[in-house]
Amino acid sequence: MKKILLLLAGISLLVCAASGNCATRADLKKQAITDPDTAFKYMKNQQTKGDILLFWGYDNTGYGDIFTMDKDGSSLTNVTNTPSVHECDAFWTDEEGIKIVYMLYGEMAFLYCHFNVDTNEKQDITRRQYEELISKEAKEKMKDEKARLGGSGM
């Protein structure tokens, strides 16, 4: 499981992964997904369904959001669009590319959501339901990403 530690360093809030990688909120704002170029440069945990990419990245407040975009860079959409809430690790749960699951950081805990991109309906789910909904391929990709980041998913 991902671990994030928030430290107060002078005035700057540091966001640190278990691997020891730290960044200030201001640093994360510099990686904001604002257009296709920044999306291709900073997207994390990319999933593909047909011609649509699903990924997470930082918004202009320095928090993680879930995004979709066509493979050619068109139709960039911030699906969750929640300033001051950090969402990550999104996966498709259906063949049509409409429903996704993702994690979000609550107050010192992980929360899990099932989300319909077409209707914007969000349903809170348990970690077990989250793990059951993501595909075997997605689980392997998550494992590889955690190993690459030294046990951290950040």
Summary of the structure (lengths in Angstrom):
residues: 154
radius of gyration: 14.9
end to end distance: 10.4
largest distance: 47.8
contacts: 449
relative contact order: 0.16
helix: 21%
strand: 42%
